[in-house]
Amino acid sequence: METGLPVKISEGYDEGQECFIIYTPSAKYYFQKESGGFSSIHDRDGIDWINFKATSYGIPGDAGGIFRGLPNMVWPDNIGHPGHKKIKSSLVNSNKINSVSDNGLWELNWTFYADEVRLDVTRAPADRNYWFLYEGTQGGRFDPFKSFWGTEKHGRRTDTPICHQGNPPPFYDYWKTIYFGFENIPRVFYAVIHSKEAPLNLFSYMGSTDEELKSPDGMTVFGFGRGDGPVSLLNGPASFTIGFIEKTNHEEIIEHLSEKIKLANN
């Protein structure tokens, strides 16, 4: 991680909620104070890879709005999900935000660096599972046929699994790193789970209409610790990293992400 370049945090609004707005050299993040989640994440070209909207359109229409966010952790409590008000957030210092749920059961600590963001889940009830979700617009728009994704286990992929018993069905397997890209955009957005064992994860797309992949809007659906059902599988303290890499070559991306895992596990 780069620590020598500045991180600036100001305050504002996004989709009707008070936010911390975090400026870094690689991205601008909109973090809703009372939801504990990101409603917008803009890359250095201003492209929003979340595009949360506070309006509900019903199902499947909510894939074009209120379903979106990160980390969308605790379901159905909606802790860490933009648009909800289940948590209180405060600045710890110039690059760290602490969030504690209103029921006192969950505590999240976000640390912002020039080139990445780290989430440490430091408090989680033993009898409740959760997941870590990215639900948003990779490359700023919904177009699975111009999108790609990849993991350290499966290589670079362009297949288009569909959420909710789609055809082809959602993709499930065990891995620790994933990235999301879009045709002609010179970067990818990534997520890493820092754990010795890889959890069961999900990747799919969800359209906002019955046209599924050909829908005019929708979102990418990815989850660390999201099983079929849907079932949440993570338990206890855990750590994650997200950010952008100014590369699109699979081998270079995975080399970058593998170093992060190695450092985190030492």
N, C-alpha and C positions, 0 to 999 in steps of 0.2 A: 504494500500500500504506500501511496505517496502522502507524506505528512508535512512537507515543506510549503505547499501551496495553500492559499487561504480558503477557509470555509466561512461563509457569512450566513447568519440566520436572522430573518426579519419576520414580521407578522402581517397577515392579510386574510383574505377569504378565498375559498374555492367551493363552488357548488353549494353556497349557502351556509357553510360552516367556517368558523375561525380556524386559521391554519398557521403553522410555522412554515415559512418559505425558506428553503435551504438552497443557497447558491454555491455551487462548486465549479471547478474548471471543466468538469465532464458532463454535468447535468444540473437541472433545477428540479427540486422536489417540493411538492405540496403535501404537507402532512397535517391532516385534520386533528386538532387537539382533543376533541371529545370522541373521536372514533378510534384513534390509535392506528390509523392506516393512511396510505397514500391514495389520494384521489387523482393526482396527475404526476407524471414523471416525464420531464422534457429533456431530450438529448441536446447536444450542443448546437443543433440546427433548429431547435424549437419544436421538434416532433414529439407529440404526447403518446407515450407507450401504454398509458392506462385509459384515459378518456372516460373516467367515471362521470355519470350524469345522475342527478338526484331524482329524476322523474322515473316512475315505474310504468312500464308498458305491458305488464303481464308476462306470462310465459308462452312462447320463448322470447318475447320482445325485450325482456329485461337484460338479455345478453348484449343489447345495444345501449345499456345504461347502468341501472342500479346494481346489477350483479358484479360489475367490474371493481377492481381494487387490488391492493396488496397490503398486508399478508392475508386478510380475510380469514383469520385464524380459527376462531371458536364458533362452531355452528351447533345449534341454532341461536346461541347467545349473541352472535355478531360482534364479538370483541375483535378489534383490529380491522373492522370492515367500514370503509367510508360510507357516510350517510347516516350512521347510527351514533348514538350518544351513550356509550357504556363505560367511558374511561376518562381519566383526567391526565393531562400531559403537561410537563414543565421542563424548562431548560435547566440542565445540570451545570453545563459550562458552555464554552463557545462552539462546541461541536457535538454535544450529546443531549438527547432528549429522553426523559424518563416518563413512562406511562404506567399508571396503576388503575386497574378496573374498579368500578364503583363498589363492587362486592368484596374487594380486597383480595381476591383469589389469584389474580394474574398481574404480573409485572413484566414490562418490556423495556429494554434499554437499547436505543438506537444511537450509534456512533457514526458520524459523517467524516469522511476523508475526501481528499481531492479526487480520487478515482474510484471510490467504492463506498458502500454503506454496510455496516454490520449490525445485525439484530441479535441481541442476547435475551432469550427468554429466561429470566432469573427466578420467576415464581410461577408455578403451575400446580393446580391441585392434583394429588395422586390418583384420584378417582375420575378424572376427566381427560379425555384425549383431545387432540387438536391436529390441525394440518397447517401447512404454509402454502398459500395459493398465490399464483400470478394469474389474474383474470383481466385481460386488457387487449389493446390493439397493438400487436407487434408491427413496428414500422409506421404506426399512426393510423392504420386503417384495417378493416377486415377484408382480407382477400387471401384465403388459404392457398390459392393456386400460384400466388407470387411470394409466398412465405416459405421459410425453411426453419429447421430446428435441429439440434444435435445434442448428444451426450457423450461422455467419455467411454461409454460401453457400446453405443449403437452407431457412432459416426454421424455424418451430416445426412439429414433426412428431408425429404419433401413429401412424404406420404401425409394423408389428410384424414386421420381418424376423427370420428364424430362423437360428441358427448351424448349421454343419455340413450344408450342402446342403439347407436347409429350404425350405419353401414358405409364404410368399415367401422368396426366398434372402437371404443376408446382403447388407447395403448397403455398397458400396465407392465411395469418391470421394476427392477431395483437399480438405482444409480444415484450418484452424489452431485453431479454437475449437469446443468442444462443451459443452452443458449437459444435465443430466438432472433431471427433475422428476416429481412425483407429485400426483395429484388432491388438492386441499384442503390441501396443505402449502405454506406461504407462502415457499418458498425453492427454489433449485436448487443442485445441486453441479456444478462446472464443471472443465474441464481446458483448458489452453492449451499449445501448443508454440511456442517462440520461435525461429522459423526464417524465413529470407527466402523459402524455397520450401515450400509445403505438401506433406507426404508423402501417399502413398496410405494411407487409413484404413479401418477396418471398424466398423460398428455392427450389433448383432443382440441377440436374446434367446436364452437357452438354458434349457429346462426340465429338471427333475431326473427326469422320467419320459418315456415315449414319447408322452404327451399333449401334449408340447411347450408351447405357449403356455398351455394349460389345466392344466399341472402344478401340484401343490400347493406346489412350491418351485422355485427356479432362480435365475438371475442375468442381469443385463445384461452384455453382452460388448462392450467398446469397445477399440480399439487405434489409437494413433498409429503409423504405420509397420507395420501388419499387413496383409499381402497374402493372397491366396487360397492355400490349401495345407495348413496355414497357413505363410506365409513372413514372416520378420522383415526389415525394410527399412532401419531406421535404422543409421547408422554414424558412429563418432567422437563427440566431445563434443557435448552438446546440453543445452538447458534447457527446463523445463516449470514451469507453475504450476497449482496446484489450490486449491479453496476453495469457500465457499458465498457466494451472493448472496441477499440478502433481497428478492428480486423474482421475479416469474414472467412479466412482460411481455417478449416477445421483443425488441422494439426497445431497451428499457432494458438488458436483459442484454447484448446484443451491443455496445451503446455502451460499457458498462463493460469488456467483454473487449477490445474494439478498442483502448482506451486502454492496456491492459496490453501489448499487442503493440507498439504504437507506441513506448512507453517502452523496451521491451526491445530493440528494434532500433536505437535511437539510440546 
